[in-house]
Amino acid sequence: MLSTSLPLALHPATVYLSKLLEAGIDVFAVCELAGHANPATTQKYDLRSQTAKREAVKFLNVLYENSF
């Protein structure tokens, strides 16, 4: 269980899980590593910036466009 002495964004588990997600590790793998029963719980720890998320969408667009 997380300590209540730190805000969630500063908790070491949040940083650890965010870094794994940032490195491209699958959310389901990170979920297992964290001991979460549900990936939605893991996603609460995702501190990646909106820029990183936009980059991911661009990557998906490139994959889609190159699939034809």
C-alpha positions in Angstrom: 0.0 0.0 0.0 1.2 3.5 -0.8 2.4 5.8 1.9 0.2 8.8 2.4 3.1 11.0 3.3 3.9 11.8 -0.3 1.7 13.0 -3.1 1.0 10.3 -5.7 3.1 12.1 -8.3 6.2 12.1 -6.1 5.9 8.6 -4.7 8.8 6.3 -5.8 6.3 3.7 -7.2 4.8 6.4 -9.4 8.2 7.3 -10.8 9.2 3.7 -11.2 6.0 2.7 -13.1 6.0 5.8 -15.2 9.7 5.2 -16.3 8.7 1.6 -17.3 5.8 2.9 -19.4 7.9 5.7 -20.8 10.5 3.1 -21.9 7.8 1.3 -23.9 7.1 -1.6 -21.6 3.6 -2.9 -22.2 1.1 -1.7 -19.6 0.1 -5.3 -18.8 3.7 -6.2 -18.0 4.0 -3.2 -15.8 0.7 -4.1 -14.2 2.0 -7.5 -13.3 5.3 -6.1 -12.0 3.4 -3.7 -9.8 1.2 -6.4 -8.5 -2.0 -4.7 -9.7 -5.0 -6.8 -10.5 -6.2 -4.3 -13.1 -4.3 -2.3 -15.7 -6.5 0.7 -14.9 -4.8 0.9 -11.5 -1.4 0.9 -13.3 -2.5 3.7 -15.6 -3.2 6.0 -12.6 0.6 6.0 -12.1 1.3 7.1 -15.7 3.0 10.5 -15.6 4.1 10.6 -19.2 3.6 14.0 -20.7 1.0 14.8 -23.3 3.8 15.3 -25.8 4.9 11.7 -25.3 1.3 10.6 -25.8 1.1 12.6 -29.0 4.3 11.0 -30.2 2.8 7.6 -29.7 -0.2 8.6 -31.8 2.1 9.8 -34.6 3.9 6.4 -34.5 0.6 4.6 -34.8 -0.4 6.8 -37.8 2.9 5.9 -39.5 2.4 2.2 -38.9 -1.2 2.5 -40.2 -0.1 4.5 -43.3 2.7 2.0 -44.1 0.4 -1.0 -43.8 -1.2 -0.4 -47.2 
